[in-house]
Amino acid sequence: MPNISSDSGALNAIKQLETAVWYLNKDPKFETEKPYYSNIPFDHPDAKQTNLESSPFNVQVTDIRGDEHRYNLDSPGFQILKKELSIEYDKFADSAWIQETYYPIVENWLREAIGESDLERIYIYDHTVRRRDPNIPLASRGSEGALQPVPAAHVDHSHNSGPTRVRAHLSEVEAEELMKNRFQIINVWQPLFGPIQDWPLAVCDPNSVALGDLVPTDLIYPHYFGEIYSLYGNPQHQWYFLKDQMPGEILLLKCYDSETSSNTRFVPHCGINNPQAPADARPRESIEFRAMVFYKAK
């Protein structure tokens, strides 16, 4: 008789990898000051760009390939949408082309994933292209056109900043009307080539995240003052990724949900170093879109 537990253990070993996720240090200073990161250079010599300090912690990350159907936007707050497509790689250097040609494509993906009958409106408000440069230090955010994977666990929005983001892009009247019903902010993440082996994106099941693990953090731009969640480490966190993700395997993840009864309002995520990647793996290149999704009244 075969040893089932042994076979299951071998399968789990194949489906998991051990790597580091960077978490915010539990610093006593945060009892009196709020964590922040400024994208605006400060002139004062004593002014710091950030007061964030993070450290790496080893975690197990589970490959969901073959089990993609088990994951959706309702629970645990992320899903894989599979499409037959070819990437026009060179055009992703043209921001205007992305907005004019690709935004409508991304909107259609969201409508397919969510269902037309429930939707009132979708508004894609920005995108980010990341092209990892091995010569840029890991801790650096990179520069425009060479933004790097982010190794620190975070959520793009907080309980407070979801409505702030809506008001930043829509008129006061429209924003207040749309926010009377449920709305979400969804990140649409796509590789620009495949398979992605170098620094894939990992997501954390929000059901494994305690409320105290989420740390409101100011994010300061010249044009916008936002708030994200940094994360404190917790051995209960359950991390996932899609091994060898291809451009036609689009990852959707919730970064905000106005439905306060939901357990999956905020999906932590980060880039992870893949110890199983070949030494000559092509550095990651990806694009992410952020969309506000407004629902009809129930």
N, C-alpha and C positions, 0 to 999 in steps of 0.2 A: 504494500500500500504506500503511495507517495506521501512524503512529509509535507502536508499542506502549509503548515506554519512556516517551514523553511522556504518553500517556494514563494510564499507571500512576502517574506522578509527580503528575498532576493529581488522580487519585483519592486518593492518599495525603495530599495537601494538604487535601482535603475531610475526610478521616477523622481528621486530627490537628489539635490546637490547641497553641499554645505558651502556657504559663502558669508561675507560680512555685509551687514546693514548698519549704516551710521545712525546713531540715535543722539538726541540732545542730552548733554550732561545735566544731571540734577545739581545745579549750582545754587547755593544759598542766596546769591544776588537776585535771583528771580522772585524772591519774596518781596523785594522792594522795587524792582525794575522789570519792565516787560521785555521779552526777547524781541529782537528786531534785526532786519537786514536792509541796508540802504543801497539802492542802485544809483544814488546821487553822490558824487565825490564831495567830501567835506573839506573845507579850507582850513579849519581850525586844527592845529597840530595835535590837540588832545582828543579830538573827535574820532571815534572809531566807526568804521564802515558797518560793523556788526558787533553784537555782544554774544553771538551764538558760538558755542563750543560743542563739538560733537565727537563721539568716539565710536569705533567699530565694534560690533558684537556679532559673534557667529550665530547664524540661523540656518535652519533647514528650509529649503525652498522646493515645493512640489511642482513637478511638471504636469500640466493638465491635458497634455496631448492625448487624444483618445477619449477623454472625458469632458470635452468642451460643452457638451449638451447639458451638463449638470450645473452650469454657471450662467446666470442671467442678471440683468440690471436690477431686478427686484431683490434677489438674494443669490449670491452675496454682494451684489452691487457692481459686478463686472461681467462681461461676456465677450466671446469671440464671434464676429460676424465674418462669414466666409464668402468671398466674391471671386469670380473669374475676371481677372484684369491683368493688364500689362502696364508697367510704370514708365511714363515718359520722364526718365531720370533727370535729364538736363534742364527741364522746365521748372524743376523745384528750386532753382536758384532765382526765379523770377516771382517776386511777391505779388505783383499785379496779376500775373497769370493764375497764380494759386487762388487769389480772391475771386477773380472773374470766372474762372473755369472749374476749379476744383471745389470751391465752397458749395455750389449746387449739388455736386456729386456726393459730398459728405452729408449734406442735408437729406438727400434721398436715402442714404444708408441708415440714418437715424430714424427716418419715417418707416423704413422697412422693419427695423429692429423693434420699434415701439408700437407701431400700428397707427394707421391714419385716423381711425375713429376716435382715438383718445386725445389727439393733438389739436391745440389751438394755434401755436406758432413755434417756429424754431429760428433762433438768431445766432449765427456763428460770429463771434466777436473778435477772435484773433487766432493766430497759429504760430508755431515755433518750429523751425528746422534745426535739428541737432546733428552735427557731424563731428564725431569724436576724433580728436587729434592727440595721439599718444605723447606728443611733445609738450602738451599743456598739462600743468600739475592737476592732480585729481581734485584738489580742494577748490580749484578755480571754476568759476561759472563760464569761463571762456569769453569770447567777444561776439559781437553781432556777426552772424554768418558762420560762426564757429562755436556756437553754444554747446556745452558739454553735457553728458549724462549727469544727473544729480544723484549722488550716492546716499544722501540723507533722506530718511523716511519723512514724508510730509503729505499733507492734503492741500490742494490748491486753494480751497476756500474754507471759511469757518461759518459757524452759525450766524455771525453778524455780517460777514462780508458777502454772502450770497445776494441779499437784497441791495447792498451797496453796488455790486457789480451791475445789476440790472439797471439801477438808476443812473449809472455812469454812461450807459449806451442808448437808453431809450428816453423819450420825452417823459416828463413827470406824469402826465395824464395816462399815457400808455403803460408806463411801468406800474403805476398803482392799480390800474385796471387788471393787468395780466397777473399781478401778484396776489389777487384775491383768491385765485385757485392754486393748485399745486404747481410748482415749477422746480426744475432741476438744472444743474450745470454739469454737463457731461464732457469728459475728455475723450477724444477720438484719436487713437494712437496707431500709426502705421509705419512699418519699415519702408525705406526707400530702395532696398534691394533685399534679396534673400538667398539663403537663410541667414537670419540674424543670430550670430553665435557670440559676438563680442558685446558685452555690456547690455544684455536684454533688459526689458522693463519687467519689474516684479510688482505684484499687488498683494495687499494684505486684506484678509477677510475682516470686515468691520465688526463682525460678531465676536471676534477674538480680541478686540481692542476695548480696554476699559476707558470710561470717560476721563479719568485722571491721567491717561496716557497722552491725551490731546492737549497741546500747549499752544494757546493763541499767540501768534507771532506777527508783528507788523512787517509789512513788505512795502518799501517806499520807492516810488518811481517819480520822475519829473512831472508826469501827467496824472498820476494815480496813487492813492494811498490805500493799500489793501491789507487784508489780514488772512494768514494761512494758519494751518496747524503744523507745528513741529511735533515730534513724538518722543516720549520717554520709552526706553526699552522695557519689554515685558516678555518673559519666556512663553507666555500664552499666545503670543502673536503667531498667526498661521499665514505663511507667505506662499505665493504661487507665481508661476510664469509659464509661458508657452515655448517649449524648446524648439529651436530652429524655425522661429516665426517667419512667415513669408509676407510679401506685400499684400497678398489677397486674404490675409488673416488679420482682420482689423480688430483691435482691442478697444472696447467701450468701457469706460469706468466712471462711476458717479463721483463728483467732487463736491456736490451739494445737493440736498433734497429738503424742500420746505416741509415735507411731511414728517412732523416731529415724532410720530409714533413708529416710524421706520427704524429698524436696527441697523440699516445700511446707508445712513445718510452721507457718510464721509469715508471714502476708500483711500487709505494710505498707499503710497507707491514710491518707488525709487528705482534707479538703475543699479544693477548688481554685476559685479565681476563674476564671470562664468569660468570656474576652474576647469571645466571640461572642454572649453573652446580650444581648437587647434592653435598652435603657436603662431601660425601665419593667418589667423582669422582676420578678415577685413574689418577695420574699425567701423563701429556702428554709425549708421546714418538713418535718421527717422524724422517724421513730422508728426506733430500733435495739433489738433484743433480743439478749441474750447467753445462749446455751444450752450446757449440757454434754451431750455426746452419747457414750453408752457403747455399746460393741460387744460382741457375743457372742464367746465363745472360738472360735478357728479350729480 
